[in-house]
Structures are given as C-alpha cells and as structure tokens.
C-alpha cells in the first residue's frame, strides 16, 4: 500500500487503501490497456507524493458527500473517500461512470 504525506486544499493524504471494486477495475485495465494501467498506478503514487500536480486535478465530486476524484488521463478518473489523512480508493474508470457511480 502506498503512503506518504500530501496536502491539497486542506486535505492531507498520508496513506491509502483500495476497495475490492477498485482492485477489480484496476485488474480490468491491466489486461485491456497495459499503458493505461501504468498511468493509473503512477497517478496513485503522484497523489500521495503531491496531489497538486496539475494533471491530477484533485477535486471534490459534486453531488457526492465526502468523495474526491483525480484525473489519470483523458476521460479516466479515480474516486476516493478521505477520512482524516487516509484515502480509500473506490473506483477507477471513465468519468461518466465515476461521476454517476463513484
């Protein structure tokens, strides 16, 4: 599990865990699109090192209390819950999927 202190807009991320759904989504990309899989893994590392990296566009997901997203590339996003300084990565997928069912 990656860990490392980060801060963005008052949110500090020191550690992260993955839901079973996130792992399932990630596994799908590993088989379907290995380049995107690597980009997703890199985005998770970057989130923990410095979530203010411009390409991540860390933001609160509108209409879903306590859920945040980062952009991986193109239309692919990662959703997460943040409790204190711990992020739980919930899903990874196309932005339409994440925005409607994070």
C-alpha positions in Angstrom: 0.0 0.0 0.0 1.5 3.4 -0.9 1.9 6.0 1.7 3.4 9.4 2.1 2.2 12.8 3.3 0.5 15.1 0.9 -1.7 18.1 1.2 -4.2 19.7 -1.2 -6.8 22.3 -0.3 -6.7 21.5 3.4 -6.8 17.7 2.7 -3.8 15.7 3.8 -3.2 12.2 2.4 -0.7 10.2 4.3 -1.9 6.7 3.4 -4.2 4.8 1.0 -6.1 1.6 0.8 -8.0 0.0 -2.1 -11.6 -1.3 -2.1 -12.3 -4.6 -3.8 -14.1 -2.7 -6.5 -11.0 -0.5 -7.2 -8.9 -3.7 -7.4 -11.4 -5.2 -9.9 -11.4 -2.1 -12.0 -7.6 -1.9 -12.0 -7.3 -5.5 -13.0 -9.5 -4.9 -16.0 -7.2 -2.2 -17.2 -4.1 -4.4 -16.6 -5.5 -6.8 -19.2 -7.2 -4.4 -21.5 -4.8 -1.5 -21.7 -1.4 -2.0 -20.0 -0.3 1.6 -20.8 -3.3 3.0 -19.0 -2.8 0.6 -16.2 0.7 2.0 -15.7 -0.7 5.5 -15.8 -3.2 4.7 -13.1 -0.5 3.3 -10.9 1.6 6.4 -11.4 -1.4 8.7 -10.7 -1.9 6.9 -7.3 1.8 7.4 -6.5 1.7 11.0 -7.5 -1.5 11.6 -5.5 0.4 10.5 -2.4 3.5 12.4 -3.2 2.0 15.7 -4.4 -1.8 15.8 -5.2 -1.3 19.3 -6.5 0.3 18.1 -9.7 -1.6 19.8 -12.4 -2.6 16.8 -14.4 -4.3 15.1 -11.4 -6.9 17.9 -11.0 -7.8 16.8 -7.4 -11.3 17.9 -6.7 -14.4 17.2 -4.6 -17.0 15.3 -6.6 -20.2 17.4 -6.8 -23.3 15.7 -5.6 -21.5 13.1 -3.6 -20.6 14.0 0.0 -17.1 13.2 1.0 -15.9 11.8 -2.3 -13.0 13.2 -4.2 -11.6 12.5 -7.7 -8.3 12.8 -9.6 -7.8 12.5 -13.3 -5.5 9.9 -14.7 -5.6 10.9 -18.4 -8.2 11.7 -20.9 -11.6 10.7 -19.5 -10.3 8.3 -16.8 -10.7 9.2 -13.2 -10.1 7.7 -9.7 -12.6 8.2 -7.0 -11.8 8.1 -3.3 -13.1 8.7 0.2 -10.9 10.6 2.6 -11.1 10.1 6.3 -8.6 12.2 8.2 -5.4 11.7 6.4 -6.3 8.3 4.9 -7.7 7.8 1.4 -9.7 4.8 0.3 -9.6 4.5 -3.4 -13.0 3.4 -4.5 -13.1 3.1 -8.3 -11.2 3.8 -11.5 -12.9 4.3 -14.8 -14.4 6.6 -17.4 -15.5 9.9 -16.0 -19.2 9.3 -16.8 -19.1 6.1 -14.7 -17.2 7.7 -11.8 -19.4 10.8 -11.8 -22.6 8.8 -11.6 -21.5 5.8 -9.5 -18.3 6.7 -7.6 
